[in-house]
Amino acid sequence: MVCETVKQGIECIFMKKIGCSYNGGKCYMIVENCEGCSRILEFETGKYCASFPYPAQKWQKSACSMSSHVQKVKKVEEQKINPLKASKRNAGKR
C-alpha cells in the first residue's frame, strides 16, 4: 500500500488499512552513516531511507547491506610460509 504517514506517496510493505504496522507506527530518519547513499529520499519532515524503515539498525553491526556509497573491501591475507617446509619443498624439486 501507499504510505500515508512519513513517506507519503511511496509504496510501503508496512502500510496496512489501519495505518503503519512498523515498530512505533512510523519510519525513522537516516543516520550520519547514510549520508551520500543513493537510496535517500527527502521529504518535508526530513531524510528517509527508501529501503529500510529504521536505518540505524542496519549500521549497528557493520555497514548497511544496501548502501551505495560504501565500497565492500575484501581482505587478502598472504599465507604465512614455514621456512623449514619451504626449504624441504625446494630441495625435493631438484
C-alpha positions as CSV (number, residue, x, y, z in Angstrom):
1,M,0.0,0.0,0.0
2,V,1.0,3.6,-0.4
3,C,2.4,5.3,2.7
4,E,0.2,7.9,4.4
5,T,2.4,8.8,7.3
6,V,6.0,9.9,6.7
7,K,6.9,8.8,3.1
8,Q,3.6,10.0,1.5
9,G,3.1,8.6,-2.0
10,I,5.7,5.8,-1.7
11,E,4.8,2.1,-1.8
12,C,5.5,0.6,1.6
13,I,5.1,-3.1,2.7
14,F,4.4,-1.9,6.3
15,M,1.4,0.2,5.4
16,K,-1.9,-1.6,6.2
17,K,-5.5,-0.4,6.2
18,I,-5.2,0.5,9.9
19,G,-2.0,2.5,9.3
20,C,1.7,1.9,9.5
21,S,2.4,-1.6,11.1
22,Y,6.1,-0.9,11.7
23,N,7.5,-0.5,15.2
24,G,6.2,2.7,16.5
25,G,3.9,3.3,13.5
26,K,6.4,5.3,11.5
27,C,9.7,5.2,9.6
28,Y,12.8,6.7,11.2
29,M,15.2,9.3,9.8
30,I,18.6,8.4,8.4
31,V,21.7,8.3,10.5
32,E,25.0,10.1,9.8
33,N,26.5,6.9,8.1
34,C,23.7,7.0,5.5
35,E,24.8,10.4,4.1
36,G,25.9,10.0,0.5
37,C,23.7,7.0,-0.3
38,S,21.6,7.0,-3.4
39,R,18.7,5.5,-1.6
40,I,17.9,8.6,0.5
41,L,14.5,10.1,-0.1
42,E,14.0,13.7,1.0
43,F,10.6,14.8,2.4
44,E,9.2,17.9,4.2
45,T,9.7,16.1,7.5
46,G,13.4,15.1,6.8
47,K,15.5,12.5,5.0
48,Y,14.5,8.8,5.0
49,C,15.9,5.6,3.6
50,A,13.9,4.1,0.6
51,S,14.9,0.5,1.6
52,F,14.7,0.4,5.4
53,P,12.3,1.9,7.9
54,Y,14.9,2.0,10.7
55,P,18.4,2.7,9.1
56,A,20.2,3.0,12.4
57,Q,19.6,-0.7,13.0
58,K,21.4,-1.6,9.7
59,W,24.5,0.2,10.8
60,Q,24.8,-1.4,14.3
61,K,26.9,-4.4,13.5
62,S,28.6,-3.4,10.3
63,A,28.0,-1.4,7.1
64,C,24.5,-1.3,5.7
65,S,23.9,-4.1,3.2
66,M,22.1,-1.8,0.8
67,S,24.4,1.2,1.0
68,S,25.6,2.5,-2.4
69,H,28.3,4.8,-1.1
70,V,30.4,2.3,0.9
71,Q,32.8,0.1,-1.0
72,K,33.0,-3.5,0.1
73,V,36.7,-4.3,0.7
74,K,37.9,-7.9,0.7
75,K,40.8,-8.7,2.9
76,V,43.5,-10.6,1.1
77,E,45.9,-12.2,3.5
78,E,49.1,-13.6,2.4
79,Q,49.7,-17.1,3.5
80,K,52.4,-17.5,6.1
81,I,55.1,-19.9,4.9
82,N,57.0,-22.0,7.3
83,P,60.7,-21.5,6.2
84,L,61.6,-25.1,7.1
85,K,58.9,-26.6,5.0
86,A,59.7,-24.2,2.1
87,S,63.3,-25.3,2.1
88,K,62.3,-29.0,2.1
89,R,59.9,-28.4,-0.9
90,N,62.6,-26.6,-2.8
91,A,65.2,-29.4,-2.1
92,G,62.8,-32.1,-3.4
93,K,62.3,-30.2,-6.7
94,R,65.9,-30.5,-7.8
